[in-house]
Every structure is written in C-alpha cells, then in structure tokens.
C-alpha cells in the first residue's frame, strides 16, 4: 500500500499535533507547517498526496496558498479547515479548487474519515483513467482522459482540474440532466446545501472556455428549475 504524504498547514500547535498524531496512526507521513510562509514554501518543495490547509494563517492565508496550488500544473487534493462562522471563506476556497472542508471545532475521527474518503475517490478515478484512457468527442470538443487534455477544432483548451472533471462528467452522459447537488456530489465529492452557486461559477468559467458564445451556450445548457445537461451540437464545417 502506498504511504501517502500529507502536509498540514495549521498555526494552532495543539490542533496540528493532534491531526498529525491520528494521521500517523493510520500510516500516513505527515509534515506540519505552522504559518503561511512555511506552508507555501513546503507546498511547492515536494510532491504531496494531500494538503490540509487552515484558512486563517499568519503570513499568506490559506486562500492564497490554495489559489497558488491550483495555478500549478501538478494537481494535489486540498482539504480546508475553516471556522464555523466563515461561510464566505469556505465558498471562496471551494471556488478556488479545494476538494473538501471540515469546520472547526471538528472531531479528529471525522477529519480522518474525510481524508480516507478523498484518497479512495482519487484511487478510483486513477483506476478508471490509467488502464484504458478514453477519447470522447462532443461536437467539436475532443477529450483525452489519459492526457487530461481538451481540444476544440484541434486547438488546445487549458482547463483547471475541476473544470476538466466537470466537462468529462457531462460528456460521459450527454443529454442527462444533473441538478447542482448531484454535480457537487459526483464531481466535487460532497453535496452540501447552500454551495450550489459554486457549481454555477465553475460552469460559467467552463462555458467561457468551450462555448463559441458563452451567452448562448450550445454544449452545457441550463434546464430551468432543474440544473444542467450537455447537448451535442453539430460539428462546425471547416472552410474550404
């Protein structure tokens, strides 16, 4: 079994040590960073299997670190630690690309369960991709799951990891309507009421990258009162 490497960026010493103790008991390698500057440096110093990130930190805050990690081409799962009252921070963190969150105060057993769930989900997705990479086409969009690459009329489109997963989810089931909660559960891996606008934001950004006219989408269309679905428009004719 792979020994996962986890970076914990948490400035409250007792909480950081408690998290590290329980994760090490599960067989994980754990490194602690006690402030934002150290956390930012360590986050890019080596490859991690997970970053557990407190959002309130001295130095660069957790949102800044999350944004920097998502701007990097290497994907690393991010689990946020947030105060119960800081809903805005949770929303911003999710929209910046965090994979899940736990609110303080939390039970360590819940945090460990979330960590295990993230790793299981990643292992399943990796298992689906690696043995038989898919090549999917929807209209002019071509998706290569092995390379995690998207092209439209042979031109490469740069998508974030979450945007790619969202597009792939739609492309695998064209015509099926998904509610925002279903998309949260299937693509983000959790279904928290009140975070449906996170889905809206990602779909709007995705439309801006794949639609000829994002104001009149042809691929990811809104089904009013329900959610979204992927249409299959006819491929554009090449000029002769």
Buried (B, 14 or more C-beta within 10 A) or exposed (E): EEEBBBBBBBBBEEBBBBBBEBBEEEEBBBBBBBBBBBBBEBBBEEEBBBBBBBBBBEBBBBBBBBBBBBEEEEBBBBBBBBBEEBEEBBBBBBBBBBBBBBBBEBEBEEBBEBBEBBBEBBEEBEEEBEEEEEEBEBBBBBBEBEEBBBBBEEEEBEBBBBBBBBBBBBBBEBEEBBBBBBBBBBBBBBBBEEBBEBBBEBBEBBBEBBBEEBEEBBBBBEEEEEBBBBBBBEEEEEEE
